[in-house]
Amino acid sequence: MTAAAAALTVTTVTGSTAPARAAVPAQASAPVGAAACSGYVGLTFDDGPSGNTTKLLDALRQNGLRATMFNQGQNAAANPSLVRAQVAAGMWVANHSYTHPHLTRLSQAQIDSEISRTQQAIANAGGGTPKLFRPPYGESDATVKSVAARYGLTEVIWHVDSQDWNGASTDAIVQSVARLTDGQVVLMHDWPANTLAAVPRIARTLASRGLCAGMISPRSGRAVAPS
């Protein structure tokens, strides 16, 4: 579960490279009536992979959406086939620590372990080497940032919190996405049923505003056109 964070914190790591490219499956289709993209937003889902991941990926793919999946290392290690499914569905896989602790309460060595083990677990599962990192609860400090930088990771928090972790309704989740503007990032999670139910409406909402789901740039920490 992720606590709300009022402000965006994005730290750009000098010299980091773009995430590995993932092909969009042929069956992925754009939302009905989608117009040309006038901007891009970053859809992000934390805490996976889980028992809900397959349904979430199906919903995203059926609605022509791509997203960044901030996976917990322990979940990636336990469910490598789901990490591969994320990549096959055209998603970007990122680091969300190994056990989801409050990193700012840990020693530097413990922080390093949380980040490095997740990098390895995701790579071992076939998710590539992540270039993006989201600290649990959006909690970070200079030590967390320095350790993330050591692994070539760009720290990304969010601009809009959907509050799905806090029991937000499907309507509220859709409304939170509707507040996004070009380049902004929304926090959602892999596991809530209301988030899954919101996906088709999220696609229609973005299409009605001429916005498309983009990738998060490791250079700027903002959503950009997929490459």
N, C-alpha and C positions, 0 to 999 in steps of 0.2 A: 504494500500500500504506500502511496506517495502523498506526502503532506503538501498543501498548497504553498506556492511561492508567488509572491506578488509581482516581483520584478524579474526581468530577463537577465540572465548572466551568460554571456558567451565569451569564451576565451579562444582565440585563434592561435593555433600552433604553427609557428613559422616552419615552412618547408614540408608540411604535410601534403600528401598527394590525394587525388580524388579516389573515392571508393571503387572497388572492382566493379566493372560493369556487369549488370545482370540482364539477360535478354527478357523481354516481355513475352510471355507465352502467346501462341497464336490465338488461343481462345479468349484472351483478354480483349474487351471491347470498350469503347468510349461510352459514357452515359448518353442516353438518347437525347438528341437535341443539343449536344455539347458544341459550343462555339470555339473558335480559335482562342488559344490561351492568351489572355492579356496580362497574366501574372501567375506566379506559382506559390503554393503554400506547402508546408511540411507536415504531413500526417505522421504522428509517431505513436507507437504502442509499446508500453513498458511491460516488463516482468515475465515475458514468455521464454521459451515456448511452453505451452500448457495443453491441457485437454481440450481447450477451446480454439487452439491455433488453426486446426484444419478448417473449421467452419469460418473462422475469420478470414483466412486466406482465400477461401472459396468466394466469400462475399466481396472482398476487395477486388478479386480478379473479375468476377462477373459484372462488377460496376466500373471497370476500367480504372481502378485506383492503384497507385503504388505508395508504399509507406516505408518508414524506417522503423525497424523492430529492435528496440533496446532490450536485448536478452540478458537474463541472469546467467552467469556462468554455470551454476549448479544445474539449472534447467536445461541448458544446452548440452551439458555432459550427459544428462539422463535421457535426453530426447534428441539424439543427433539426426534422426530421420526428419524431424520437424524443422530443424535448422536448414537442412537441405531443401525441404519443401518451401521454406520461406524464400530461398534463393531462386528456386525453380519458378516460383510465382512472380518473380520480378521485384521482390522487396530488397531493401538494403539492411544488412545485419550490423548491429552496433553493440557496444559494451555498456552494461548496466550494473557492473560489479558481480562478484561471485555469489554472495549470500545476502545482499541487500541490507548492509548494516548502515549505521550512521557513521560515515567515513571520518567526519571531523572529530570524532571521539576516539579514533584509533591512532596507533603509532604509525610512523612513516613505513616501517617494515610491513605492518598489517595492511596498510593501504596498498602498498606495492603488490602484496599477495593477492588481494581482492581483484586488482586490475589485471595483473599478469596472468593469473589462472583463468580469468575469463577470456582474455585474448587467445590463450592456448586452447581452451575448451571449444570456442567457436571455430577456430581454425581446424581443430581435429574433427569437428562435426561436419566440415565442408562449407562453412560460412565465410571463408576467406579471413583476412586479417582486418579487423575493424579499424576505422579511422575516426570514428565518433564515439564519444563517451558521455553518458549522463549519470551523474552521481545520484544515488538513492535520495529521495526526499528533496532533491534540488539543493542539497547542502554541500558547500564547497569552501575551501580556503586556499591559502597559498601552497600548503603542503600537498593537498589533493591535486591542485593544478600542476605542480611541478612533477609529481609522479606520473600523471596522465601524459604530460609533455614528453617524459622519458620514453614512453611507448608510442610516440607520434600521434597521440590522440587529441582531437579538438573537443573541448568540453561544450556541450550544448544543453541548455535548460529549456525554457519555453516562453512564448509570449502569451498564450492563452491556456489556462488549465480547465479542462472539460469537467472536472470534479466527478468523473465517472467512478473513481476510487471511493468516493464519498456518497455513493448511492444516487447520483444524478439521474434524472429520468432521460429517456430517449429524446424527448423534446428538448430538454436542457442541453444535452450533448450536441444535438444538431445546431441549436442556437449559438453555442460556444464556437463551433466551427464557422458559423456565419459571420462572426466578428473578425475573422482573420483578414489581413490585407497582404498584398504582395510581399513575399519573402518571409512571412511570419510562420511560426511553428506552434502546433497545438499538442498538448499532452493528453494522451488516452492510454488505455491499458488493454492488454491481451485478453483478460479474463471476464470482464463484466458482460452479462447478457444484454444489458441496455446498449452497450457500445456496439455489439454485433448487430443489434436491431437497427441501429442508427446508420449503418454504412450506406444503404441505398439512398437514404435521404441526404446524407452528406454529399454523395456524388451529384445528386440533382441540385443541391444548394450551391455547390461550387460551380457547376456548369451554368447555372442561371446568372452567375456573376462573372463569367468568363475566366474563372480561375481553374488551374489544373494542379494536380498533386505532383509535386516535384521532389527532387533529392535535396538533401542538406549539404551545402558546400563545406568541405573541411577548411576552406580558407576563410570564409566569412561567417560560418555558422547559421546562414540563412538559406531558405529554400530557393532553388534555382531550377532551370530546365534540366531534365535528365540528360545525361551524356553517356 
